[in-house]
Amino acid sequence: MLALFVSDLHLDAALPRTTARFLRFLEETAPAAQALYLLGDIFEYWAGDDDLDSEFNRRIVTALRAVRDAGVETSWIAGNRDFLVGDRFATESGLHRLDDPTSLTLAGRPTVITHGDALCTDDHAYLAFRAQVRQPAWQAQFLAQPLSQRKLIIENMRRQSREAQREKTPEIMDVNEQAVQQLFQQSGAQVMIHGHTHRPALHAYPNGLVRHVLPDWDLDHGTARGGWLELDQAGAYTAVKL
């Protein structure tokens, strides 16, 4: 395999089946690829790199490092849940942090990868929040607080987000097609890969452009769902479902 793409696992100690399946993916599937791209929301939340030594987070970091040590190029794009991942996390896990979006050439085709939340331009309230928390000054002020306090703040943010989502239509929380086409034009890409929306699909456009949407993972509630996207040496993409 040339590359693997995965996103939206929302890993948390309260989701043992989801976590176990991802660890199995890292052990059995990822080492067969030349590159692994993690496109955000790998964790349900990330309060700061000083939380690296918790037992749960250490398990994930150790498993990611093993993939890197096996010779797989591992890269990370931050999601809306884990955008506070920092240098220490990147160093200890062996991950290369990428900008969102990032343009690549894969199997000879120009490609753009992104978490996907910035494409949801109809959700004005979320974009305003996103702009605020991505500011270096806001992050520095937040990370200066004790870890326990940060976790309380994050839990309150998550509660407010769940409440806000109940008031939004599915269309508002999905990507805006004009924003998608704009990213295609700006990047010059023929292929776009993203997550965030939890609406796995393959979108083919009349002009030959293709957009792959990655699935979210949840094996702990109801019907199991999840999966990843594979790219082989010939340039063919395959969506793999759990």
C-alpha positions as CSV (number, residue, x, y, z in Angstrom):
1,M,0.0,0.0,0.0
2,L,1.1,3.5,-0.8
3,A,-0.9,5.2,1.9
4,L,-3.6,4.8,4.6
5,F,-6.0,7.6,5.7
6,V,-8.0,7.5,8.9
7,S,-9.9,10.1,11.0
8,D,-12.5,10.7,13.7
9,L,-11.8,7.9,16.1
10,H,-12.6,10.1,19.0
11,L,-10.5,7.8,21.2
12,D,-11.3,7.9,24.9
13,A,-10.8,5.6,27.8
14,A,-14.6,5.2,28.0
15,L,-14.5,3.6,24.5
16,P,-12.5,0.4,25.1
17,R,-13.7,-1.5,22.0
18,T,-13.0,1.4,19.7
19,T,-9.6,1.9,21.2
20,A,-8.7,-1.8,20.9
21,R,-9.8,-1.9,17.3
22,F,-7.6,1.1,16.4
23,L,-4.6,-0.5,18.2
24,R,-5.2,-3.6,16.2
25,F,-5.3,-1.5,13.0
26,L,-1.9,0.1,14.0
27,E,-0.4,-3.3,14.7
28,E,-1.7,-5.3,11.8
29,T,-2.6,-2.9,8.9
30,A,-0.6,0.2,9.2
31,P,2.9,-1.4,8.9
32,A,2.0,-2.6,5.4
33,A,1.7,1.0,4.1
34,Q,4.4,3.4,3.2
35,A,2.5,6.3,4.8
36,L,-0.2,6.8,7.4
37,Y,-2.2,10.0,7.5
38,L,-4.3,10.8,10.6
39,L,-6.7,13.5,9.6
40,G,-7.9,14.8,13.0
41,D,-10.2,14.0,15.9
42,I,-8.1,10.9,16.7
43,F,-8.8,11.8,20.3
44,E,-12.1,12.8,21.8
45,Y,-10.2,15.7,23.2
46,W,-6.6,16.8,23.9
47,A,-6.0,19.0,26.9
48,G,-2.3,19.5,26.3
49,D,0.9,17.6,26.0
50,D,1.3,17.5,29.8
51,D,-1.4,14.8,29.7
52,L,0.8,12.5,27.7
53,D,1.7,10.4,30.7
54,S,-1.8,9.3,31.5
55,E,-2.1,5.5,31.1
56,F,-4.6,5.8,28.2
57,N,-2.7,8.4,26.2
58,R,0.6,6.6,26.7
59,R,-0.9,3.5,25.2
60,I,-1.9,5.4,22.0
61,V,1.4,7.2,21.8
62,T,3.4,4.0,22.2
63,A,1.4,2.3,19.5
64,L,1.8,5.2,17.1
65,R,5.6,5.3,17.7
66,A,5.8,1.6,16.9
67,V,4.3,2.3,13.5
68,R,6.8,5.0,12.8
69,D,9.7,2.8,14.0
70,A,8.5,0.1,11.6
71,G,9.4,2.5,8.8
72,V,5.9,4.0,8.1
73,E,5.8,7.8,7.4
74,T,3.2,8.9,9.9
75,S,1.6,12.4,9.6
76,W,-1.1,14.2,11.5
77,I,-3.6,17.0,10.7
78,A,-5.3,18.4,13.8
79,G,-9.0,18.1,14.2
80,N,-11.5,20.2,16.1
81,R,-11.1,17.9,19.1
82,D,-7.3,17.5,19.2
83,F,-5.9,20.8,17.8
84,L,-3.8,21.3,21.0
85,V,-1.5,18.5,20.1
86,G,2.0,20.0,20.4
87,D,5.7,19.3,19.8
88,R,6.1,16.9,22.7
89,F,3.3,14.7,21.4
90,A,4.7,14.8,17.9
91,T,8.2,13.9,19.0
92,E,7.2,11.0,21.3
93,S,4.7,9.5,18.8
94,G,6.9,10.0,15.8
95,L,4.2,12.0,14.0
96,H,4.9,14.7,11.5
97,R,2.4,17.5,12.0
98,L,0.9,19.0,8.8
99,D,-0.9,22.2,8.1
100,D,-4.6,22.1,7.4
101,P,-5.1,21.8,4.5
102,T,-1.9,20.1,3.0
103,S,-1.3,19.5,-0.7
104,L,0.5,16.3,-1.8
105,T,1.2,14.4,-4.9
106,L,0.1,10.7,-4.3
107,A,0.4,8.1,-7.1
108,G,1.1,10.9,-9.5
109,R,-2.1,12.8,-8.7
110,P,-2.3,16.2,-7.0
111,T,-4.2,15.6,-3.7
112,V,-5.3,17.8,-0.8
113,I,-6.0,16.5,2.7
114,T,-7.8,18.3,5.4
115,H,-9.7,17.5,8.6
116,G,-12.8,19.1,7.0
117,D,-14.2,21.3,9.6
118,A,-13.1,24.5,7.9
119,L,-15.2,23.5,4.9
120,C,-18.4,23.8,7.0
121,T,-18.8,27.4,6.1
122,D,-22.6,27.5,6.7
123,D,-22.0,26.9,10.4
124,H,-21.0,30.5,11.3
125,A,-21.0,30.0,15.0
126,Y,-18.6,27.1,14.8
127,L,-16.3,28.9,12.5
128,A,-16.1,31.9,14.9
129,F,-15.2,29.5,17.7
130,R,-12.7,27.8,15.5
131,A,-11.0,31.0,14.7
132,Q,-10.8,32.0,18.4
133,V,-9.3,28.7,19.7
134,R,-6.7,28.5,16.8
135,Q,-5.2,31.8,17.9
136,P,-1.7,31.3,19.5
137,A,-2.6,33.8,22.3
138,W,-5.7,31.9,23.2
139,Q,-3.9,28.6,23.2
140,A,-1.1,29.9,25.4
141,Q,-3.5,31.3,27.9
142,F,-5.5,28.1,28.0
143,L,-2.5,25.9,28.3
144,A,-1.1,28.0,31.2
145,Q,-4.0,26.8,33.4
146,P,-3.7,23.6,35.5
147,L,-4.5,20.4,33.6
148,S,-7.4,19.6,35.8
149,Q,-9.0,23.0,35.1
150,R,-8.4,22.6,31.4
151,K,-10.3,19.3,31.4
152,L,-13.2,20.9,33.2
153,I,-13.3,23.7,30.6
154,I,-13.2,21.2,27.8
155,E,-16.0,19.1,29.2
156,N,-18.1,22.2,29.4
157,M,-17.3,23.0,25.8
158,R,-18.2,19.5,24.7
159,R,-21.6,19.8,26.6
160,Q,-22.3,23.2,24.9
161,S,-21.3,21.7,21.5
162,R,-23.8,18.8,21.9
163,E,-26.5,21.2,22.9
164,A,-25.7,23.5,19.9
165,Q,-25.8,20.6,17.5
166,R,-29.3,19.7,18.4
167,E,-30.4,23.2,17.1
168,K,-28.6,22.8,13.8
169,T,-29.8,21.2,10.6
170,P,-27.6,18.4,9.1
171,E,-27.0,20.6,6.1
172,I,-25.4,23.3,8.3
173,M,-23.0,20.8,9.8
174,D,-22.0,19.3,6.5
175,V,-19.4,20.8,4.1
176,N,-20.3,23.7,1.8
177,E,-19.9,22.7,-1.8
178,Q,-18.7,26.1,-2.8
179,A,-16.0,25.9,-0.1
180,V,-15.1,22.4,-1.5
181,Q,-14.7,23.7,-5.0
182,Q,-12.7,26.7,-3.8
183,L,-10.2,24.4,-2.0
184,F,-10.0,22.3,-5.2
185,Q,-9.2,25.5,-7.2
186,Q,-6.7,26.9,-4.6
187,S,-4.8,23.6,-4.2
188,G,-4.9,22.5,-7.8
189,A,-5.8,19.0,-6.5
190,Q,-7.7,16.3,-8.4
191,V,-8.4,14.4,-5.2
192,M,-9.6,15.6,-1.8
193,I,-9.7,13.5,1.4
194,H,-11.2,14.6,4.6
195,G,-13.2,13.5,7.7
196,H,-15.1,15.5,10.3
197,T,-18.7,15.2,9.0
198,H,-19.1,11.5,9.9
199,R,-20.7,11.0,6.5
200,P,-18.4,8.5,4.7
201,A,-18.8,8.8,0.9
202,L,-17.2,9.0,-2.4
203,H,-18.2,12.2,-4.3
204,A,-17.3,12.3,-8.0
205,Y,-17.7,15.6,-9.9
206,P,-18.3,16.2,-13.6
207,N,-14.9,17.8,-14.0
208,G,-13.1,14.6,-12.9
209,L,-12.4,15.7,-9.4
210,V,-13.0,13.2,-6.5
211,R,-13.7,13.8,-2.8
212,H,-13.3,11.0,-0.3
213,V,-15.0,11.4,3.1
214,L,-13.7,9.2,5.9
215,P,-15.9,7.5,8.4
216,D,-16.0,8.1,12.2
217,W,-15.3,5.1,14.5
218,D,-17.6,3.8,17.3
219,L,-17.6,0.1,18.3
220,D,-18.9,0.8,21.8
221,H,-22.5,2.0,21.0
222,G,-25.0,0.1,18.9
223,T,-23.9,-1.0,15.4
224,A,-20.2,-0.9,15.0
225,R,-18.9,1.6,12.5
226,G,-15.6,2.8,11.2
227,G,-12.9,2.2,8.7
228,W,-10.2,3.8,6.6
229,L,-9.2,4.6,3.1
230,E,-6.4,2.7,1.3
231,L,-4.3,3.9,-1.7
232,D,-2.4,1.3,-3.6
233,Q,0.7,1.7,-5.8
234,A,-1.4,1.9,-9.0
235,G,-3.3,4.9,-7.6
236,A,-6.6,3.1,-6.8
237,Y,-8.5,4.0,-3.7
238,T,-10.4,1.5,-1.6
239,A,-12.7,2.3,1.3
240,V,-12.4,-0.3,4.0
241,K,-15.3,-0.7,6.5
242,L,-15.0,-2.4,9.9
